[in-house]
Amino acid sequence: MELYATLEDLPSYMLYKKFDEDDSTYYDTCKAEPKINSDEKLVKICAKTIKNFKHIEKIKEDYTFKDKPCTDLNYWIREELIKVHHIKE
């Protein structure tokens, strides 16, 4: 018996999908930040990151390893910044 039938069934995959969801709730907060307001991609990452911190606060007790969602968020942020800055290595 397989524990997970597909990649989409993995808890980390589902969390990453949640991290990727657009949400305009914090867009204005990030747009007001002078160091990033001229870069639309960074403003979106900022807004998603704030949303994701709020989401983690709600779900962290559901995890056996309490730091797992934070670790996943760190990887997600790095991946997003790499995409924005076109880093290949």
Chimera marker file (.cmm) of the C-alpha trace (Angstrom):
<marker_set name="trace">
<marker id="1" x="0.000" y="0.000" z="0.000" r="1" g="1" b="0" radius="0.5"/>
<marker id="2" x="1.320" y="3.417" z="-0.976" r="1" g="1" b="0" radius="0.5"/>
<marker id="3" x="1.329" y="6.103" z="1.670" r="1" g="1" b="0" radius="0.5"/>
<marker id="4" x="0.813" y="8.845" z="-0.913" r="1" g="1" b="0" radius="0.5"/>
<marker id="5" x="-0.520" y="8.059" z="-4.360" r="1" g="1" b="0" radius="0.5"/>
<marker id="6" x="0.838" y="11.204" z="-5.990" r="1" g="1" b="0" radius="0.5"/>
<marker id="7" x="2.950" y="14.227" z="-5.250" r="1" g="1" b="0" radius="0.5"/>
<marker id="8" x="-0.223" y="16.289" z="-4.867" r="1" g="1" b="0" radius="0.5"/>
<marker id="9" x="-1.190" y="14.196" z="-1.824" r="1" g="1" b="0" radius="0.5"/>
<marker id="10" x="1.887" y="15.169" z="0.176" r="1" g="1" b="0" radius="0.5"/>
<marker id="11" x="1.278" y="17.605" z="3.056" r="1" g="1" b="0" radius="0.5"/>
<marker id="12" x="4.202" y="19.814" z="1.996" r="1" g="1" b="0" radius="0.5"/>
<marker id="13" x="2.886" y="20.007" z="-1.559" r="1" g="1" b="0" radius="0.5"/>
<marker id="14" x="-0.537" y="21.082" z="-0.318" r="1" g="1" b="0" radius="0.5"/>
<marker id="15" x="1.068" y="23.695" z="1.934" r="1" g="1" b="0" radius="0.5"/>
<marker id="16" x="3.118" y="25.066" z="-0.987" r="1" g="1" b="0" radius="0.5"/>
<marker id="17" x="-0.076" y="25.338" z="-3.046" r="1" g="1" b="0" radius="0.5"/>
<marker id="18" x="-1.590" y="27.370" z="-0.208" r="1" g="1" b="0" radius="0.5"/>
<marker id="19" x="1.538" y="29.550" z="-0.070" r="1" g="1" b="0" radius="0.5"/>
<marker id="20" x="1.194" y="30.254" z="-3.815" r="1" g="1" b="0" radius="0.5"/>
<marker id="21" x="-2.404" y="31.469" z="-3.616" r="1" g="1" b="0" radius="0.5"/>
<marker id="22" x="-2.859" y="35.136" z="-4.456" r="1" g="1" b="0" radius="0.5"/>
<marker id="23" x="-4.415" y="37.340" z="-1.808" r="1" g="1" b="0" radius="0.5"/>
<marker id="24" x="-4.690" y="41.111" z="-2.043" r="1" g="1" b="0" radius="0.5"/>
<marker id="25" x="-5.294" y="41.593" z="1.698" r="1" g="1" b="0" radius="0.5"/>
<marker id="26" x="-1.739" y="42.735" z="2.412" r="1" g="1" b="0" radius="0.5"/>
<marker id="27" x="-0.922" y="44.207" z="-1.004" r="1" g="1" b="0" radius="0.5"/>
<marker id="28" x="-1.290" y="47.845" z="0.115" r="1" g="1" b="0" radius="0.5"/>
<marker id="29" x="0.861" y="47.214" z="3.180" r="1" g="1" b="0" radius="0.5"/>
<marker id="30" x="3.678" y="45.949" z="0.979" r="1" g="1" b="0" radius="0.5"/>
<marker id="31" x="3.135" y="48.601" z="-1.695" r="1" g="1" b="0" radius="0.5"/>
<marker id="32" x="3.755" y="51.227" z="1.014" r="1" g="1" b="0" radius="0.5"/>
<marker id="33" x="7.218" y="49.799" z="1.714" r="1" g="1" b="0" radius="0.5"/>
<marker id="34" x="9.655" y="52.184" z="-0.052" r="1" g="1" b="0" radius="0.5"/>
<marker id="35" x="12.395" y="49.599" z="-0.594" r="1" g="1" b="0" radius="0.5"/>
<marker id="36" x="10.203" y="47.321" z="-2.723" r="1" g="1" b="0" radius="0.5"/>
<marker id="37" x="7.259" y="49.396" z="-3.984" r="1" g="1" b="0" radius="0.5"/>
<marker id="38" x="8.799" y="49.895" z="-7.433" r="1" g="1" b="0" radius="0.5"/>
<marker id="39" x="9.063" y="46.133" z="-8.059" r="1" g="1" b="0" radius="0.5"/>
<marker id="40" x="5.635" y="44.571" z="-8.544" r="1" g="1" b="0" radius="0.5"/>
<marker id="41" x="6.957" y="41.015" z="-8.192" r="1" g="1" b="0" radius="0.5"/>
<marker id="42" x="8.516" y="41.779" z="-4.804" r="1" g="1" b="0" radius="0.5"/>
<marker id="43" x="5.332" y="43.493" z="-3.633" r="1" g="1" b="0" radius="0.5"/>
<marker id="44" x="3.381" y="40.324" z="-4.490" r="1" g="1" b="0" radius="0.5"/>
<marker id="45" x="5.910" y="38.099" z="-2.696" r="1" g="1" b="0" radius="0.5"/>
<marker id="46" x="5.718" y="40.391" z="0.322" r="1" g="1" b="0" radius="0.5"/>
<marker id="47" x="1.896" y="40.240" z="0.387" r="1" g="1" b="0" radius="0.5"/>
<marker id="48" x="1.910" y="36.457" z="0.039" r="1" g="1" b="0" radius="0.5"/>
<marker id="49" x="4.541" y="36.127" z="2.761" r="1" g="1" b="0" radius="0.5"/>
<marker id="50" x="2.468" y="38.113" z="5.259" r="1" g="1" b="0" radius="0.5"/>
<marker id="51" x="-0.589" y="36.028" z="4.336" r="1" g="1" b="0" radius="0.5"/>
<marker id="52" x="1.451" y="32.863" z="4.794" r="1" g="1" b="0" radius="0.5"/>
<marker id="53" x="2.725" y="33.902" z="8.231" r="1" g="1" b="0" radius="0.5"/>
<marker id="54" x="-0.892" y="34.433" z="9.290" r="1" g="1" b="0" radius="0.5"/>
<marker id="55" x="-1.839" y="31.035" z="7.832" r="1" g="1" b="0" radius="0.5"/>
<marker id="56" x="1.001" y="29.264" z="9.662" r="1" g="1" b="0" radius="0.5"/>
<marker id="57" x="-0.103" y="30.828" z="12.926" r="1" g="1" b="0" radius="0.5"/>
<marker id="58" x="-3.496" y="29.142" z="12.453" r="1" g="1" b="0" radius="0.5"/>
<marker id="59" x="-2.259" y="25.695" z="11.390" r="1" g="1" b="0" radius="0.5"/>
<marker id="60" x="0.995" y="25.116" z="13.272" r="1" g="1" b="0" radius="0.5"/>
<marker id="61" x="-0.678" y="23.130" z="16.052" r="1" g="1" b="0" radius="0.5"/>
<marker id="62" x="-1.887" y="20.598" z="13.458" r="1" g="1" b="0" radius="0.5"/>
<marker id="63" x="1.704" y="19.509" z="12.792" r="1" g="1" b="0" radius="0.5"/>
<marker id="64" x="3.691" y="16.965" z="14.780" r="1" g="1" b="0" radius="0.5"/>
<marker id="65" x="6.836" y="18.948" z="14.037" r="1" g="1" b="0" radius="0.5"/>
<marker id="66" x="5.797" y="22.486" z="14.926" r="1" g="1" b="0" radius="0.5"/>
<marker id="67" x="8.572" y="24.121" z="12.913" r="1" g="1" b="0" radius="0.5"/>
<marker id="68" x="7.743" y="22.231" z="9.678" r="1" g="1" b="0" radius="0.5"/>
<marker id="69" x="5.424" y="24.921" z="8.232" r="1" g="1" b="0" radius="0.5"/>
<marker id="70" x="8.045" y="27.599" z="8.982" r="1" g="1" b="0" radius="0.5"/>
<marker id="71" x="10.752" y="25.547" z="7.306" r="1" g="1" b="0" radius="0.5"/>
<marker id="72" x="8.533" y="25.065" z="4.266" r="1" g="1" b="0" radius="0.5"/>
<marker id="73" x="7.805" y="28.801" z="4.176" r="1" g="1" b="0" radius="0.5"/>
<marker id="74" x="11.539" y="29.566" z="4.239" r="1" g="1" b="0" radius="0.5"/>
<marker id="75" x="12.054" y="27.287" z="1.233" r="1" g="1" b="0" radius="0.5"/>
<marker id="76" x="9.061" y="28.828" z="-0.535" r="1" g="1" b="0" radius="0.5"/>
<marker id="77" x="10.390" y="32.385" z="0.001" r="1" g="1" b="0" radius="0.5"/>
<marker id="78" x="13.836" y="31.411" z="-1.315" r="1" g="1" b="0" radius="0.5"/>
<marker id="79" x="12.294" y="29.787" z="-4.366" r="1" g="1" b="0" radius="0.5"/>
<marker id="80" x="10.189" y="32.871" z="-5.097" r="1" g="1" b="0" radius="0.5"/>
<marker id="81" x="13.172" y="35.226" z="-4.768" r="1" g="1" b="0" radius="0.5"/>
<marker id="82" x="15.264" y="32.984" z="-7.019" r="1" g="1" b="0" radius="0.5"/>
<marker id="83" x="12.517" y="33.151" z="-9.660" r="1" g="1" b="0" radius="0.5"/>
<marker id="84" x="12.273" y="36.954" z="-9.419" r="1" g="1" b="0" radius="0.5"/>
<marker id="85" x="16.025" y="37.492" z="-9.667" r="1" g="1" b="0" radius="0.5"/>
<marker id="86" x="16.576" y="34.751" z="-12.274" r="1" g="1" b="0" radius="0.5"/>
<marker id="87" x="19.245" y="33.006" z="-10.198" r="1" g="1" b="0" radius="0.5"/>
<marker id="88" x="20.404" y="29.794" z="-11.847" r="1" g="1" b="0" radius="0.5"/>
<marker id="89" x="22.730" y="28.383" z="-9.188" r="1" g="1" b="0" radius="0.5"/>
<link id1="1" id2="2" r="1" g="1" b="0" radius="0.2"/>
<link id1="2" id2="3" r="1" g="1" b="0" radius="0.2"/>
<link id1="3" id2="4" r="1" g="1" b="0" radius="0.2"/>
<link id1="4" id2="5" r="1" g="1" b="0" radius="0.2"/>
<link id1="5" id2="6" r="1" g="1" b="0" radius="0.2"/>
<link id1="6" id2="7" r="1" g="1" b="0" radius="0.2"/>
<link id1="7" id2="8" r="1" g="1" b="0" radius="0.2"/>
<link id1="8" id2="9" r="1" g="1" b="0" radius="0.2"/>
<link id1="9" id2="10" r="1" g="1" b="0" radius="0.2"/>
<link id1="10" id2="11" r="1" g="1" b="0" radius="0.2"/>
<link id1="11" id2="12" r="1" g="1" b="0" radius="0.2"/>
<link id1="12" id2="13" r="1" g="1" b="0" radius="0.2"/>
<link id1="13" id2="14" r="1" g="1" b="0" radius="0.2"/>
<link id1="14" id2="15" r="1" g="1" b="0" radius="0.2"/>
<link id1="15" id2="16" r="1" g="1" b="0" radius="0.2"/>
<link id1="16" id2="17" r="1" g="1" b="0" radius="0.2"/>
<link id1="17" id2="18" r="1" g="1" b="0" radius="0.2"/>
<link id1="18" id2="19" r="1" g="1" b="0" radius="0.2"/>
<link id1="19" id2="20" r="1" g="1" b="0" radius="0.2"/>
<link id1="20" id2="21" r="1" g="1" b="0" radius="0.2"/>
<link id1="21" id2="22" r="1" g="1" b="0" radius="0.2"/>
<link id1="22" id2="23" r="1" g="1" b="0" radius="0.2"/>
<link id1="23" id2="24" r="1" g="1" b="0" radius="0.2"/>
<link id1="24" id2="25" r="1" g="1" b="0" radius="0.2"/>
<link id1="25" id2="26" r="1" g="1" b="0" radius="0.2"/>
<link id1="26" id2="27" r="1" g="1" b="0" radius="0.2"/>
<link id1="27" id2="28" r="1" g="1" b="0" radius="0.2"/>
<link id1="28" id2="29" r="1" g="1" b="0" radius="0.2"/>
<link id1="29" id2="30" r="1" g="1" b="0" radius="0.2"/>
<link id1="30" id2="31" r="1" g="1" b="0" radius="0.2"/>
<link id1="31" id2="32" r="1" g="1" b="0" radius="0.2"/>
<link id1="32" id2="33" r="1" g="1" b="0" radius="0.2"/>
<link id1="33" id2="34" r="1" g="1" b="0" radius="0.2"/>
<link id1="34" id2="35" r="1" g="1" b="0" radius="0.2"/>
<link id1="35" id2="36" r="1" g="1" b="0" radius="0.2"/>
<link id1="36" id2="37" r="1" g="1" b="0" radius="0.2"/>
<link id1="37" id2="38" r="1" g="1" b="0" radius="0.2"/>
<link id1="38" id2="39" r="1" g="1" b="0" radius="0.2"/>
<link id1="39" id2="40" r="1" g="1" b="0" radius="0.2"/>
<link id1="40" id2="41" r="1" g="1" b="0" radius="0.2"/>
<link id1="41" id2="42" r="1" g="1" b="0" radius="0.2"/>
<link id1="42" id2="43" r="1" g="1" b="0" radius="0.2"/>
<link id1="43" id2="44" r="1" g="1" b="0" radius="0.2"/>
<link id1="44" id2="45" r="1" g="1" b="0" radius="0.2"/>
<link id1="45" id2="46" r="1" g="1" b="0" radius="0.2"/>
<link id1="46" id2="47" r="1" g="1" b="0" radius="0.2"/>
<link id1="47" id2="48" r="1" g="1" b="0" radius="0.2"/>
<link id1="48" id2="49" r="1" g="1" b="0" radius="0.2"/>
<link id1="49" id2="50" r="1" g="1" b="0" radius="0.2"/>
<link id1="50" id2="51" r="1" g="1" b="0" radius="0.2"/>
<link id1="51" id2="52" r="1" g="1" b="0" radius="0.2"/>
<link id1="52" id2="53" r="1" g="1" b="0" radius="0.2"/>
<link id1="53" id2="54" r="1" g="1" b="0" radius="0.2"/>
<link id1="54" id2="55" r="1" g="1" b="0" radius="0.2"/>
<link id1="55" id2="56" r="1" g="1" b="0" radius="0.2"/>
<link id1="56" id2="57" r="1" g="1" b="0" radius="0.2"/>
<link id1="57" id2="58" r="1" g="1" b="0" radius="0.2"/>
<link id1="58" id2="59" r="1" g="1" b="0" radius="0.2"/>
<link id1="59" id2="60" r="1" g="1" b="0" radius="0.2"/>
<link id1="60" id2="61" r="1" g="1" b="0" radius="0.2"/>
<link id1="61" id2="62" r="1" g="1" b="0" radius="0.2"/>
<link id1="62" id2="63" r="1" g="1" b="0" radius="0.2"/>
<link id1="63" id2="64" r="1" g="1" b="0" radius="0.2"/>
<link id1="64" id2="65" r="1" g="1" b="0" radius="0.2"/>
<link id1="65" id2="66" r="1" g="1" b="0" radius="0.2"/>
<link id1="66" id2="67" r="1" g="1" b="0" radius="0.2"/>
<link id1="67" id2="68" r="1" g="1" b="0" radius="0.2"/>
<link id1="68" id2="69" r="1" g="1" b="0" radius="0.2"/>
<link id1="69" id2="70" r="1" g="1" b="0" radius="0.2"/>
<link id1="70" id2="71" r="1" g="1" b="0" radius="0.2"/>
<link id1="71" id2="72" r="1" g="1" b="0" radius="0.2"/>
<link id1="72" id2="73" r="1" g="1" b="0" radius="0.2"/>
<link id1="73" id2="74" r="1" g="1" b="0" radius="0.2"/>
<link id1="74" id2="75" r="1" g="1" b="0" radius="0.2"/>
<link id1="75" id2="76" r="1" g="1" b="0" radius="0.2"/>
<link id1="76" id2="77" r="1" g="1" b="0" radius="0.2"/>
<link id1="77" id2="78" r="1" g="1" b="0" radius="0.2"/>
<link id1="78" id2="79" r="1" g="1" b="0" radius="0.2"/>
<link id1="79" id2="80" r="1" g="1" b="0" radius="0.2"/>
<link id1="80" id2="81" r="1" g="1" b="0" radius="0.2"/>
<link id1="81" id2="82" r="1" g="1" b="0" radius="0.2"/>
<link id1="82" id2="83" r="1" g="1" b="0" radius="0.2"/>
<link id1="83" id2="84" r="1" g="1" b="0" radius="0.2"/>
<link id1="84" id2="85" r="1" g="1" b="0" radius="0.2"/>
<link id1="85" id2="86" r="1" g="1" b="0" radius="0.2"/>
<link id1="86" id2="87" r="1" g="1" b="0" radius="0.2"/>
<link id1="87" id2="88" r="1" g="1" b="0" radius="0.2"/>
<link id1="88" id2="89" r="1" g="1" b="0" radius="0.2"/>
</marker_set>
